[in-house]
Amino acid sequence: MAYRGLNLITRQAIVRSTFRHANLLTRNNISLICHDRGFFFGKRREPKCDLKNQSIVQEDGGRKAAWLGDGPLHHGWFDGTLTTYTAIRRGPTVGGKEMLGTRVMKDGKLEWKWITYDQAIEMSDHVSQAIRKLGIETGEESKIGIYSKNRPEVNSFFSVEASFLFQWVISDMSLHNFSNVSVPLYDTITNDDMHYITNLCELKMMFVDLEEKTKQLIRDKSYLSTLKYIVQYDKVSPETKELARENDFQIWSFEEFMEMGKREKPRQHVPPTPETLATISFTSGTTGRPKGVMLTHLNLCSATMSCDEFDQKEGGDGYLSYLPLAHIYERLCTLANFSIGSKIGFFRGDPTLLMEDIQALAPRSVATVPRVIDKIHKGVMKQVVDKPVKRMILKAALTYKLHHYKMTGKATRGTWVDKYILNKIQMLLGPNIRQIIIGAAKSDASSLEFMRGAFGIEVLEGYGQTETSGPTTIQLVGDTRVACVGPPMACCLIKLVDVPDLGYFVNQNGGEILVKGYNVTSGYYKNPDATKSAFTEDGYMKTGDIGRFTPEGSLQIIDRRKNVFKLPQGKFVAPDLIETLYTSSRFVQQIYVHGDLQKPWLVAVVVPDPDHLAGYAKLKHGIKGKTYEELCNTPVLAEDCLRHFVQLTEGHKRPRYEGVYAVHLTPIAFTAQNGLTTPTLKNKRNALSQFFKTDIENMYKKIEATELTELDFRIYNSQNLKISESQNLKFSSFQNLKTSKALKFRISESSNLINSESPEFQIFIIVETLNVEISKFQISKYQST
């Protein structure tokens, strides 16, 4: 079957070529292939606007979504749903029944257990009534913290009615019943930042998940002047209750707190308005102290408009939650799903079991980050790396599916290739999956294409920030390109401005991205200086990201403005782009590309894929029986990894200065727990550069020692600056030079080294491997030695 499949692919390719060049098969002088792009594959899916004109330029230089035409920006996905309070309550009115679920063991089998929308709303009411009993004021002046992981756990000590508690979501819902403000704290936050946020927001009450955190809060009493009440999701031990009493804290388990509210005489809710502050979401802090982004209910509900591109159905649809709910990306995704009545299942907390949980839930859509799809891609390809026939069949099948996708603009699992070749791969994400939404960081193009081809699903990239309530753009269904994040959403405008100090100009190669719209924050909590510097005079928010618009009006992200830097040779580099490119290497599990303003080279710290590294070492070098740590310390493997990076740089036609010159392999993974990534797995560059400081310095020393042993020179003609001669020149008088500074001085002061009768021309002497112009001077006589 596989052989016949390959033959069919070949025959169809020949037929397509014949049709493309034939003059016989025409209809009104238009070839059939051009007349109907779906001749072989069915009709092309109609997008919401012309994919060649996805955004419209406004008078102020901003762009808005093309499908809005001359109309105003939109401020909500559904009429009358402009607060999280009303959005969640819309769910059961459109068919939503089950709301929150987790997998539990029953009779030796894992099964999904659910609570309904009505149960969740009732439970949130009990919690909010208990908060009122404590005397905490209604309204947005009262802020309450949630210091927890996503909590789907089942607790056996709960009553039948509340046997399944999904405390994070229930806690958040309860605060909005009376227009209070939620302040989520990352589970991985440092104590110092936790103290800072608690005091800044004057938190009187905190929801926490584990007893260890409760004890930490009590021990840190002297740093937490406003905190009085703690609600712990786990059962509270007598020891902790006594510790709380001794330190003047009041503490309850979540069950006890809910029961307390249940006994209270119900008070009428004080629902928020669209302008009410909903949450203060602190940035994940890749650099510096976290800033509290103020987001209203209108901000959040406007951002759900990004989900208009999703292939959703109202009522009963499934979504798997595994990213931290403290991050705006996951909160936005859950809110959007609640508003259409979806049921949300929580994964079991173990990343190695994530795929099992996805298969068990069989959702229609999943929000994820690039690291996850990269792992899926490499995991599948690893199965065929030593099976040439299977690898050939898989590549042929992917070629066919990607061509199908580009011809129709429609992701499908209905072709013969899906049935006979790709079905087993597709079941990794379950039978119902239709779309994957990717955010939080740039994605590798090869992984995106693999997911589209192998899984037969839409893979849509989005772009946004905490300050924009999550997404600002989303790729349109039907747009088959990669490396684009789509046009502006219907709720906002996007404008680019020049960044001359980094060499970016809007009319040439891009600029800084500015955003204005209903989804954009009003500023940073109690930080007027940061708020003022974040906005332009005409009301646009500065994102700090560099991007450009394609001719079709879709946005492309280049890098963070603060990450782009200038090498000594005057060239600007964006390390995020380089990391994205190198992530496609099978060597790479994680990577950090480092640059130094005083050094003309880039270097990389790589966490290699353990399985690939072990297999490669055995196959290529006969290295067996070594641990992962020992393999990482094997110089020849680091050299081979570097060699592959150089090949990738050249293969993608990137200039050599954008490639790395040295690689350090480390067994230490970059995680949020060790402070090297954010909770959404983005690199913390400052933390990484400090953590691997010694290794980075050693790489630079090695480069300097090897680069100055032999010098490669190129000679350029002075009239047209084209290469007139290229050869290696070795001067014995240079052998004792150890630094590029000494080399520059010696050449500049030693024109007598060169003698010749040839005509006068200008010479550029360049150390090729440095890619740096060392000296430039006029001579009339030249002779190579």
C-alpha positions in Angstrom: 0.0 0.0 0.0 2.8 2.4 0.9 4.5 1.7 -2.5 1.2 2.3 -4.4 0.7 5.4 -2.4 4.1 6.8 -3.5 3.3 5.9 -7.1 0.0 7.8 -6.8 1.8 10.9 -5.4 4.2 10.8 -8.3 1.4 10.3 -10.9 -0.6 13.2 -9.4 2.5 15.4 -9.5 3.0 14.6 -13.2 -0.7 15.3 -14.0 -0.5 18.6 -12.2 2.6 19.5 -14.2 0.9 18.5 -17.4 -2.2 20.6 -16.6 -0.1 23.6 -15.7 1.8 23.6 -19.0 -1.0 22.4 -21.3 -2.8 24.7 -23.7 -5.5 22.2 -24.6 -7.2 22.1 -21.2 -8.4 25.7 -21.1 -11.6 27.4 -20.4 -11.9 30.9 -21.8 -8.1 31.0 -22.1 -7.7 30.3 -18.3 -6.1 27.0 -17.4 -8.3 24.6 -15.4 -5.8 24.5 -12.6 -6.1 28.3 -12.3 -9.8 28.3 -12.8 -10.5 25.8 -10.0 -7.7 25.3 -7.5 -9.7 22.4 -6.0 -9.7 20.4 -9.2 -8.0 17.5 -7.4 -8.7 18.2 -3.8 -12.1 19.8 -3.5 -13.2 23.4 -3.0 -11.0 25.8 -1.2 -12.3 26.9 2.2 -13.5 30.5 2.0 -11.7 32.8 4.5 -13.3 35.7 6.2 -11.5 38.2 3.9 -9.2 38.3 0.9 -6.0 36.6 2.1 -4.0 38.9 -0.2 -5.4 41.9 1.7 -5.8 41.0 5.4 -5.5 44.5 6.9 -6.3 48.1 6.0 -3.9 51.0 6.5 -5.5 53.9 8.5 -4.7 57.6 8.3 -2.5 57.5 11.3 -0.4 54.6 9.9 -2.1 52.0 12.0 -3.8 48.9 10.5 -7.1 47.3 11.3 -8.7 44.0 10.2 -9.7 44.1 6.5 -13.1 42.5 7.1 -14.2 45.5 9.2 -14.2 47.7 6.1 -15.1 51.2 7.0 -16.8 50.1 10.2 -15.5 50.7 13.8 -13.6 48.3 15.9 -15.5 45.6 17.7 -15.5 45.3 21.5 -16.9 41.8 22.1 -17.3 38.4 20.7 -21.0 38.1 21.6 -23.6 40.8 22.2 -24.2 41.4 25.8 -21.1 39.5 26.9 -18.7 42.2 28.0 -17.8 40.9 31.5 -16.4 37.6 32.6 -19.4 37.3 34.9 -21.8 37.2 31.9 -19.5 35.3 29.7 -19.4 32.3 32.0 -23.1 32.4 32.5 -23.6 32.4 28.7 -22.1 28.9 28.6 -25.1 26.9 29.9 -27.5 29.0 27.8 -25.9 27.7 24.6 -25.9 24.0 25.6 -23.0 23.8 28.0 -23.5 21.2 30.7 -20.2 19.8 32.0 -17.8 22.5 32.8 -14.7 21.3 34.7 -13.2 17.9 34.8 -10.3 15.7 35.7 -9.2 12.1 35.4 -9.6 10.0 38.5 -9.0 6.3 39.2 -12.1 4.2 39.4 -12.1 0.4 39.5 -8.5 0.4 38.3 -9.3 2.6 35.3 -8.8 6.3 34.7 -12.1 8.1 34.0 -13.1 11.7 33.5 -15.2 13.2 36.3 -17.0 16.5 35.8 -19.0 19.2 37.6 -21.6 21.1 35.6 -21.9 24.8 35.0 -24.7 25.1 37.5 -22.6 23.4 40.2 -19.6 25.6 39.5 -21.7 28.8 39.6 -23.3 27.6 42.9 -20.0 26.8 44.5 -18.5 30.1 43.5 -21.5 31.8 45.1 -20.8 30.0 48.4 -17.2 31.1 48.3 -18.1 34.8 47.6 -20.6 34.8 50.4 -17.9 33.6 52.8 -15.7 36.4 51.7 -18.4 38.9 52.5 -18.6 37.5 56.1 -15.0 38.4 56.6 -15.9 42.1 56.0 -13.9 42.4 52.8 -15.5 45.2 50.8 -17.3 44.7 47.4 -15.9 46.4 44.4 -12.6 46.8 42.7 -10.9 48.4 45.7 -10.6 44.9 47.2 -7.9 42.7 45.7 -7.5 39.0 46.6 -4.6 36.7 45.7 -4.6 33.3 44.1 -1.2 31.6 44.7 -1.7 28.2 43.2 -1.2 25.8 40.3 -4.2 24.8 38.2 -6.2 22.7 40.7 -8.4 19.9 39.3 -7.8 17.5 42.1 -10.5 15.3 43.7 -10.6 15.4 47.4 -12.3 12.4 49.1 -13.3 14.4 52.2 -15.7 16.6 50.3 -19.5 16.2 50.4 -21.3 14.5 47.5 -22.4 17.8 46.1 -18.9 19.2 46.1 -16.9 16.0 45.6 -14.9 17.5 42.8 -13.3 20.9 43.4 -11.6 23.0 40.7 -10.4 25.6 43.1 -8.5 28.0 40.9 -11.4 28.6 38.5 -14.0 28.6 41.3 -11.9 31.1 43.3 -11.6 33.5 40.4 -15.3 33.2 39.6 -16.2 34.0 43.2 -14.3 37.2 43.2 -16.2 38.6 40.2 -19.6 37.9 41.8 -19.0 41.0 43.9 -16.7 42.9 41.5 -13.5 42.1 43.5 -10.2 42.0 41.7 -8.2 38.8 41.3 -4.4 38.9 41.6 -2.9 35.6 40.4 0.6 34.7 41.5 2.8 32.2 39.6 3.4 28.9 41.4 7.1 29.4 40.6 7.4 33.0 41.9 10.2 33.9 44.2 9.5 34.8 47.8 10.8 38.3 47.2 8.4 38.9 44.3 5.6 37.4 46.2 6.2 39.8 49.1 6.4 42.7 46.6 3.1 41.8 44.9 1.2 41.1 48.2 2.2 44.5 49.6 1.8 46.5 46.4 -1.8 45.2 46.0 -2.5 45.3 49.8 -3.9 41.8 49.7 -5.9 40.9 52.8 -6.7 37.4 51.6 -4.9 34.7 49.7 -6.0 31.4 48.1 -3.2 28.9 48.2 -2.9 25.2 47.1 -0.4 23.6 49.4 0.3 23.6 53.1 4.0 24.4 52.5 2.9 27.7 50.9 0.6 28.4 53.9 3.4 27.9 56.3 5.7 30.1 54.2 3.2 32.9 54.3 2.8 32.6 58.0 6.6 32.6 58.5 6.9 35.7 56.3 4.4 37.6 58.4 6.8 40.5 59.0 7.0 41.0 55.2 3.3 40.8 54.6 1.7 43.6 56.5 -1.8 43.4 55.1 -2.4 39.7 54.8 -4.9 38.3 57.4 -6.9 35.4 55.8 -5.7 32.2 54.1 -7.8 29.7 52.3 -5.9 26.5 51.6 -7.1 24.1 48.9 -5.7 21.1 50.7 -7.0 20.0 54.1 -5.3 22.0 56.9 -3.4 20.1 59.5 -3.9 20.8 63.2 -0.2 21.9 63.3 -0.7 24.6 60.7 -4.0 25.8 62.3 -2.1 26.3 65.6 0.8 28.1 63.8 -1.8 30.4 62.1 -3.5 31.1 65.4 -0.2 32.0 67.1 0.6 34.5 64.4 -2.9 36.1 64.2 -3.9 34.5 60.8 -7.3 33.1 60.1 -7.1 29.9 58.0 -9.6 27.5 56.4 -9.6 24.7 54.0 -11.4 25.3 50.8 -14.2 22.9 51.9 -14.6 24.7 55.3 -14.6 28.1 53.7 -17.3 27.1 51.2 -19.4 25.5 53.8 -19.2 28.8 55.9 -20.5 30.7 52.9 -23.2 28.2 52.3 -24.6 28.8 55.8 -24.6 32.6 55.3 -27.8 34.4 54.3 -27.2 35.0 50.6 -26.4 38.6 49.6 -27.3 39.9 46.1 -24.4 39.9 43.7 -22.7 43.1 42.6 -21.8 42.2 39.1 -19.0 44.0 37.4 -19.4 46.5 34.5 -17.3 46.3 31.4 -15.1 49.1 32.8 -14.6 47.3 36.2 -11.1 46.2 36.9 -11.1 42.4 36.6 -7.5 41.3 37.4 -4.0 42.6 38.0 -1.9 40.2 36.0 1.8 40.5 36.8 4.2 40.1 33.9 6.3 36.9 34.1 9.4 39.0 34.5 12.0 38.0 31.9 13.9 41.0 33.2 13.5 43.1 36.4 10.6 43.3 38.9 7.2 42.1 37.7 4.8 44.9 36.7 1.1 44.7 37.5 -1.0 44.9 34.3 -4.5 46.3 35.0 -7.1 44.5 32.9 -10.8 45.3 32.9 -13.6 42.9 32.1 -14.0 44.7 28.7 -10.3 44.1 28.0 -10.6 40.4 28.6 -13.9 39.9 26.7 -12.6 41.9 23.7 -9.6 39.6 23.5 -11.9 36.5 23.2 -12.6 37.8 19.7 -9.5 36.0 18.6 -11.4 32.8 19.1 -13.6 33.7 16.2 -11.0 31.9 14.0 -11.5 28.7 16.0 -13.3 25.7 14.7 -15.7 25.6 17.7 -19.2 24.5 18.3 -21.4 25.8 21.1 -22.1 23.4 23.9 -20.3 20.2 24.7 -17.0 20.9 23.0 -13.8 20.0 24.9 -10.6 21.9 25.8 -7.6 20.6 27.7 -6.0 23.1 30.2 -2.4 22.5 31.1 -0.7 25.9 30.9 -0.6 28.0 34.1 -3.8 29.9 34.7 -1.9 32.7 36.2 -0.7 33.5 32.7 -3.1 35.6 30.6 -2.8 33.2 27.6 -4.4 30.3 29.4 -7.0 32.5 31.2 -8.1 33.9 27.9 -8.5 30.5 26.4 -10.5 29.1 29.3 -12.8 32.3 29.3 -13.4 31.9 25.6 -14.3 28.3 26.0 -16.6 29.0 28.9 -18.5 31.6 26.9 -19.4 28.9 24.3 -20.3 26.2 26.8 -17.2 24.1 26.4 -16.1 21.6 29.0 -12.6 22.1 30.2 -10.5 19.1 31.4 -7.4 19.6 33.4 -4.3 17.5 32.8 -2.9 15.5 35.7 0.0 17.8 36.3 2.7 15.5 34.9 4.1 16.8 31.5 5.0 13.2 30.5 1.3 12.2 30.7 0.1 15.2 28.7 -0.5 13.3 25.5 -2.4 10.6 27.3 -4.7 13.2 28.8 -5.3 14.8 25.4 -6.1 11.4 23.9 -8.5 10.6 26.7 -10.4 14.0 26.5 -10.3 14.1 22.6 -10.7 17.9 22.5 -11.4 19.8 19.3 -8.8 22.5 20.1 -5.7 22.8 22.2 -3.7 26.0 23.1 0.0 25.3 23.4 3.5 26.8 23.1 6.2 26.1 20.5 8.2 23.8 22.8 5.3 21.3 22.9 4.8 21.0 19.1 8.6 20.8 18.7 8.7 17.8 21.0 5.9 16.1 19.2 7.6 16.7 15.8 11.0 15.4 17.0 9.3 12.5 18.8 7.6 11.2 15.7 10.7 11.7 13.4 12.8 9.9 16.0 10.7 6.7 15.3 11.8 6.6 11.7 15.3 8.0 11.9 16.9 4.6 11.4 14.1 3.2 9.1 14.9 4.7 5.7 11.8 3.1 3.9 9.4 4.3 6.5 11.1 7.7 6.6 10.7 8.0 2.8 7.0 7.1 3.0 6.4 9.6 5.8 8.1 12.4 3.9 6.2 11.6 0.7 2.9 11.6 2.7 3.7 14.9 4.3 4.6 16.4 0.9 1.2 15.3 -0.5 -0.7 16.6 2.6 1.1 20.0 2.6 0.3 20.4 -1.1 -3.3 19.5 -0.5 -3.4 22.1 2.3 -1.9 24.9 0.2 -4.2 24.1 -2.7 -7.4 24.0 -0.7 -6.6 26.1 2.3 -8.4 23.4 4.3 -6.9 21.0 6.8 -8.4 17.6 6.5 -8.0 14.0 7.7 -10.1 12.6 4.9 -7.5 11.7 2.3 -6.2 8.2 1.5 -2.9 9.3 2.9 -4.5 10.0 6.3 -6.3 6.6 6.3 -3.4 4.4 5.4 -0.2 6.2 6.5 -0.9 9.0 9.0 -3.7 7.7 11.1 -1.5 6.3 13.9 0.3 9.6 14.2 -3.0 11.6 14.2 -4.4 9.6 17.1 -1.7 11.0 19.3 -3.9 14.1 19.6 -7.2 12.2 19.6 -9.8 11.7 16.9 -11.6 15.1 17.3 -8.7 17.5 17.2 -9.3 20.3 14.6 -7.0 23.1 15.6 -3.9 24.0 17.6 -3.4 27.5 18.7 0.2 28.6 19.4 1.3 31.6 21.3 3.8 32.8 23.9 6.9 32.5 21.6 8.1 32.1 18.0 7.6 28.8 16.4 9.9 26.7 14.2 8.6 26.6 10.7 9.4 22.9 10.1 7.4 21.9 13.2 4.5 24.0 12.1 4.4 22.4 8.7 4.8 18.9 10.2 1.8 19.5 12.4 -0.3 20.7 9.6 0.7 17.9 7.3 0.9 14.9 9.6 -2.1 15.7 11.8 -4.3 17.3 9.2 -5.3 20.2 11.5 -5.2 23.9 11.4 -2.2 25.3 13.3 -2.7 29.0 13.9 -0.1 31.3 15.3 -1.1 34.3 17.4 0.7 37.2 18.9 0.0 39.1 22.0 1.1 40.2 25.5 -0.2 40.4 29.0 -0.8 44.2 28.3 -3.1 43.3 25.4 -5.1 40.8 27.4 -3.5 38.0 25.5 -3.8 37.9 21.7 -3.5 40.9 19.4 -3.4 39.0 16.1 -4.4 35.6 15.1 -3.6 33.8 11.8 -6.6 33.4 9.5 -8.0 30.0 8.7 -7.0 29.4 5.1 -3.7 31.3 5.3 -1.3 28.5 4.6 2.0 30.4 5.2 4.3 29.9 8.1 6.1 32.6 10.1 3.0 34.9 10.1 0.8 35.6 13.1 -2.1 37.2 11.1 -3.7 40.6 10.9 -4.9 42.7 13.8 -8.0 41.4 15.6 -11.2 43.2 15.1 -10.9 44.9 18.5 -7.6 46.8 17.9 -5.2 48.7 15.7 -1.6 47.9 15.1 1.1 50.3 13.9 4.8 50.1 13.3 7.3 52.9 14.0 10.9 53.2 13.1 13.7 52.1 15.5 16.7 53.8 13.9 19.1 52.9 16.7 18.6 49.2 15.8 18.5 49.7 12.1 14.7 49.1 11.6 12.7 51.3 9.3 9.0 50.7 8.6 9.4 51.2 4.8 12.4 48.8 4.6 12.5 46.0 7.1 10.1 46.7 10.0 9.8 48.6 13.2 8.5 48.5 16.8 4.9 47.2 17.1 2.4 49.5 18.7 -1.2 48.5 19.7 -4.4 50.5 20.5 -7.8 49.1 21.1 -10.4 47.7 23.5 -8.1 44.8 24.6 -5.2 47.1 25.7 -4.5 47.8 29.3 -4.9 51.3 30.8 -1.5 50.9 32.5 0.5 49.4 35.3 -0.8 49.3 38.9 0.7 52.0 41.1 3.4 52.6 38.5 2.7 55.9 36.7 6.2 56.3 35.3 6.1 52.8 33.6 2.6 53.6 32.4 3.6 56.9 30.9 6.7 55.5 29.1 4.6 52.6 27.7 2.3 54.8 25.7 2.7 57.2 22.8 1.1 60.6 22.7 -1.6 59.3 20.3 -2.6 56.5 22.7 -0.7 53.5 21.2 1.0 51.1 23.6 4.6 50.2 22.9 5.0 46.5 22.9 8.8 46.4 22.8 8.6 43.9 19.9 10.0 44.3 16.5 7.9 43.2 13.5 6.9 43.8 10.0 3.8 43.5 7.8 3.9 41.2 4.8 2.5 42.5 1.5 -0.7 40.6 2.3 -1.1 42.6 5.5 -0.2 39.9 8.0 2.2 40.6 10.9 5.5 38.9 11.3 7.5 39.0 14.5 11.2 39.5 14.4 12.3 39.7 18.1 12.0 41.6 21.3 13.5 45.1 20.9 15.6 44.7 24.1 17.0 41.4 22.7 18.2 42.8 19.4 21.8 44.0 19.8 24.7 45.3 17.6 27.8 43.3 17.1 31.2 45.2 17.1 31.3 44.9 13.3 28.1 47.0 13.1 25.6 44.1 12.3 22.4 43.8 14.2 21.3 40.3 15.3 18.0 39.0 16.8 18.8 36.0 18.9 15.2 34.8 19.1 15.2 34.2 15.3 18.4 32.2 15.6 17.1 30.1 18.4 14.0 29.3 16.4 16.1 28.2 13.4 18.4 26.0 15.5 15.4 24.4 17.4 14.8 22.4 14.2 18.0 20.5 14.9 17.6 17.0 16.3 20.4 17.8 18.7 18.3 20.5 20.4 15.9 20.2 23.2 16.4 23.7 24.5 18.8 26.4 23.4 20.0 29.8 24.4 21.9 32.0 22.0 24.2 34.6 23.7 25.8 37.7 22.3 28.3 40.1 23.8 28.5 43.7 22.6 32.3 43.5 22.8 32.6 40.2 20.9 32.0 39.7 17.2 30.7 36.1 17.7 27.5 34.5 18.9 27.7 31.4 21.1 25.0 28.9 22.2 24.2 26.9 25.3 22.3 23.8 24.3 20.3 21.3 26.3 20.6 18.3 23.9 17.9 15.7 23.3 19.1 12.8 25.5 17.9 10.0 23.1 19.3 11.6 20.0 22.6 12.5 21.7 23.1 8.9 22.9 22.1 7.4 19.6 24.3 9.8 17.6 27.3 9.2 19.8 27.0 5.4 19.4 26.4 5.6 15.6 29.0 8.2 14.6 31.7 7.8 17.2 31.2 4.4 18.8 30.7 5.9 22.2 28.7 3.6 24.5 27.9 3.3 28.1 28.2 7.0 29.0 25.6 8.9 31.1 23.8 11.9 29.7 26.1 14.2 31.8 29.2 12.5 30.4 28.0 12.8 26.8 27.3 16.5 27.3 31.0 16.9 28.4 32.3 15.1 25.3 33.9 17.8 23.1 33.4 15.9 19.8 29.7 15.9 20.2 29.6 19.7 20.9 31.7 20.1 17.7 29.2 18.0 15.7 26.3 20.0 17.1 28.1 23.3 16.0 28.7 21.8 12.6 25.0 21.1 12.2 24.2 24.7 13.2 26.6 26.0 10.6 24.8 23.9 8.0 21.4 25.2 9.1 22.7 28.8 8.9 24.0 28.3 5.4 21.0 26.2 4.3 18.7 29.0 5.2 20.9 31.6 3.5 21.6 33.5 6.6 24.8 35.6 6.9 27.6 33.9 8.9 27.5 36.5 11.7 24.0 35.4 12.5 25.3 31.9 13.3 27.0 30.7 16.4 30.7 30.0 16.6 30.8 27.7 19.7 28.4 25.4 21.5 28.3 24.3 25.1 26.2 21.2 25.9 24.6 21.1 29.3 22.4 18.5 31.0 20.7 21.2 33.1 17.2 21.8 31.6 15.9 25.4 31.5 12.8 25.4 33.7 10.6 27.9 35.6 11.6 26.1 38.8 15.3 26.9 38.4 14.5 30.4 37.3 15.8 30.0 33.7 12.4 30.3 31.9 9.1 32.0 32.4 6.0 29.8 33.3 5.2 29.8 29.5 8.8 28.4 28.8 10.3 31.6 27.4 14.0 32.0 28.0 15.0 34.4 30.8 18.1 35.8 29.0 19.6 37.6 31.9 19.2 34.6 34.2 20.7 32.3 31.6 23.6 34.5 30.9 24.5 34.6 34.6 23.8 30.9 35.2 26.1 29.9 32.4 28.6 32.8 32.7 31.7 30.6 33.2 30.8 28.3 30.3 30.2 31.3 28.0 33.5 32.9 29.0 35.2 29.6 28.2 33.6 29.5 24.8 34.9 33.0 24.0 38.4 32.1 25.1 38.4 29.0 22.9 37.2 31.0 19.9 39.9 33.7 20.4 42.6 31.1 20.7 41.7 29.3 17.5 40.6 32.2 15.4 43.9 34.0 15.5 46.1 31.0 14.6 45.5 31.5 10.9 44.1 34.6 9.2 42.1 34.5 6.0 42.2 37.7 3.9 40.1 38.8 1.0 41.2 41.5 -1.4 38.6 43.8 -2.9 38.9 46.1 -5.9 38.6 49.8 -4.9 36.4 50.8 -7.9 33.5 48.4 -7.6 34.3 46.7 -4.3 34.0 43.3 -5.9 36.3 40.4 -5.1 39.3 40.6 -7.5 41.4 38.0 -5.8 40.9 35.7 -2.8 43.6 33.7 -1.2 45.0 32.8 2.2 48.0 34.9 3.2 50.2 33.7 6.0 52.7 36.2 7.5 55.2 34.8 9.9 55.4 38.2 11.6 51.7 37.7 12.7 52.3 34.4 14.4 52.9 36.0 17.8 49.8 38.2 17.8 47.2 37.1 20.3 44.4 39.6 20.1 42.4 41.3 17.3 43.4 44.7 18.8 47.1 44.0 18.4 46.4 42.7 14.9 44.6 45.8 13.9 47.5 48.0 15.2 50.2 46.0 13.5 48.6 46.0 10.1 47.8 49.7 10.2 51.3 50.6 11.0 53.1 48.2 8.7 52.4 49.0 5.1 55.9 48.0 4.3 54.9 44.4 4.6 53.4 44.5 1.1 55.5 45.2 -2.1 54.5 45.0 -5.8 54.5 46.6 -9.2 50.7 46.2 -9.7 48.3 49.2 -10.2 47.1 51.1 -7.2 43.9 49.7 -5.6 42.3 49.7 -2.2 42.6 46.6 0.0 40.2 45.5 2.7 42.0 43.1 5.0 39.4 41.0 6.7 39.7 38.2 9.2 37.1 36.0 7.5 36.2 33.9 10.4 35.8 37.0 12.5 33.8 38.8 9.8 35.3 42.0 11.0 37.1 44.7 8.9 40.4 45.1 10.6 42.1 47.7 8.5 41.7 49.7 5.2 44.5 51.6 3.5 45.9 52.7 0.1 49.0 51.0 -1.4 50.7 51.1 -4.7 52.8 48.0 -4.5 51.6 44.5 -3.7 53.2 41.1 -3.5 51.9 38.0 -1.7 54.4 36.2 0.5 
